[in-house]
Amino acid sequence: MTPDEVDAFLAAERVCRVATISAGGHPHVVPLWFVWDGSALWLNSVFRSQRWADLQRDPRVSVVVDAGEEFHELRGVELSGEVEVASEVPRTSEPRPELAGVERRYAEKYSGTPDFVADGRHAWLRMSPTRLVSWDFRKNPALKPRRSG
């Protein structure tokens, strides 16, 4: 995908899969809602979760956002890097100018309103990817389904 296509794809898709490393060294993968701001992935994570504990111990993370049903339709983005805590824990309703845009986009994406409501159970993690790989099998003419007849 081109950079513009990556931005549009990450803005449109609703669920990412976040992979962390557990205390025992095993992968731990969970679906999560997210916001992409053009340079960083923002995760609104429950701070009393296995994911949060994993990331406090080891901030390395891989995230996949993908779409498509049939093989020739598959497309997606894999982002890798380290997360950092980007809000107070838990996130309160205290206005934070540095979070205003992210929280507005998050609220619009998932609730259809510009008003973000902190629930006392979540906090923000930000990941500026050091590696980003994308694919779009729809662009490969060799993968187009063949018509019979």
PyMOL commands that set and color helices and strands:
alter all, ss='L'
color gray80, all
select helices_A, chain A and resi 3-12+50-57+71-73+97-111+137-139+141-143
alter helices_A, ss='H'
color red, helices_A
select strands_A, chain A and resi 16-21+27-32+34-36+41-46+60-67+75-85+122-127+131-136
alter strands_A, ss='S'
color yellow, strands_A
deselect
rebuild
show_as cartoon
